[in-house]
Amino acid sequence: MFDARLLQTLLAVAEHKSFVRAAEALHATQPGVSQHIAKLETHFGVKLFTRGGGLVELTAAGAAILAHAHTVLASINRLEGEAEAWAQGYAGALHIGLSSAVLASDLPTVLRKFKQEHPQVRFEATVRSADELGPLLDLGVLDAMLTTLPSHKDEHLSHQIGAQRLGVAVPADHPLASRESAGIEEFFDEPFIVVPRNLHGELHDKLIARFHDAGRALHIAAQEVAFPSVLARVALGEGVGLVPARLGDHGSGAVIIPLDDGFILPIYYVTRGDLPNSAEHLLFNHLEATSCLAADRPRHERTPDETRQGPD
């Protein structure tokens, strides 16, 4: 039987580029680490590492096997977590990823209510930037993620479950900083810090279109993925930026002015269709019951239940 601990050793050596440092990280001996790698190389019939110049480097075959090792170990951890939850009397475990942007919405309240109504589910949450959550979902570390970035991967099921109002972040000493709301046209002369188009194409294009319709050109001063980073750069005087209206300034030296002309940020529930989880179904149903959902959805935004049932 294959020993999954060998994969842990593979990850450690690949990370530390040293058998000695990998042994220290694993609280093992260097000969023991060498034996594990030798067993793996014998099992797969390929060399996993090259040695020279004081560093240990992955071979092409080693890099390919390492990618699968991440998935295998994440699946094992997932299985052990669910088994532990059952052993502790829970009806399952649920690990959800939240992007920092959705924390500025009503979702934390909705999730707290879910936990109260479903005490039989062991609920865990991980908060990361939106672009960091996708790889965790791919590895099986997360059962689902709630993010402002839709996923267009074939293996992901993406469904809009809500939206939040956007505002313009401006420096605290900006002439409009004391306003309770504003229209986007009041910022036509400002340089903007924007989320990259490849991540938020719809929002990016809408902003450009509003400028274009007014015969103006959007001046993009910088691009940032995380909204807290947009706030930080606004506070430094690099420009203004679209952020969730309820994000808060967190003492950053920036103020958010809510927009009153229809700029919203969708919130998506994203999961994988190949990893069924009854607790995840409970959460999705809870979110669907507490959100306003569009009746007509594109194929990649079908619900998990709709997609798993297959075509009619």
Phi, psi and omega in degrees: 000138181291135181264112183295341178297336178297327179290326175299320178294318177303313180298318183294316180294319180297322181288315186269347180055032182199134177290324182292311181292326176296319178298319179297317181294327181270358185057044180233182178263155179297317176300324179295319178296316179300321180294320179298315181294321178297320178296319179296316180296323177292317182298314183271344178074023180221158173279133182263333183224151168253146183238134180166149178066020178086350180243153176251125183240145177291141169280173177299319178294321179298320180295321179294317179292324178300319180300318178289328180298320177302315182293316181298314182292323177296320179294320178296315178299321178297314180299315180295322179296317179292320179296319178297320179297316178298318181296331179272004176097002178279161178267014180145168180242149183220119180244113186248139174260134179239132173278155183299330183294322184287345177292343179269016179244192177278359185301318178304322178293318180296318180291324177297321178294321177300315180298321180291324183276343182230065180294347179284351181256126175279113188254128176231145181231142175238128179254120178218171171293153187302322183287347178270342185284323182305310178300326179291324176292319179299322182283348184086007177292325179252146173276329180197165175223148176245117190209164176270000179256116176290152176254135179248014177287141181298328183277356179257146172252118186241130186218126178286125182243004179172187180203161176224149182289144178258158175221175177253122176278129179230158175301151184301335179262016179292146181303333181262006188300334183269358182288145177278336176198168181201167173259154184298333182296340180285356181241017182299333182268005185263145168285140184250141168261119189239158171283137182307142183298326182293344178260320182230064184301317183296314180293317180301312182292324179295320179296314179298319181297321180295322176292315183298318181298334179266007180073026181241162177247134178287125177267106180270112181276327182194167177234137180220142179278312186271134180297322175301327177291324175300314179302316182298318182288328174296315180299332179278358176086021182276349181153197175243169182202150175281127178215162175304134186299332182260016182295325180085153184272341177052032179070022186277351185087010177241151178236140181255124178256113180300140177273142183250021184230042166085012176278114179232161179240112180296152174243129185246143171257120185235132178216179178253140181280348186259006180234077183297140181209116184297326179293324178295323176298319178300316180295315181300316179298323178295316180295320180296323182287339184250009183234157174267113185251144177291139182285326183253110185241143174297165184304316185285359178246022176292156180289157176305318181295318182297316184288320183291336179284342179084180181291154179289000000 
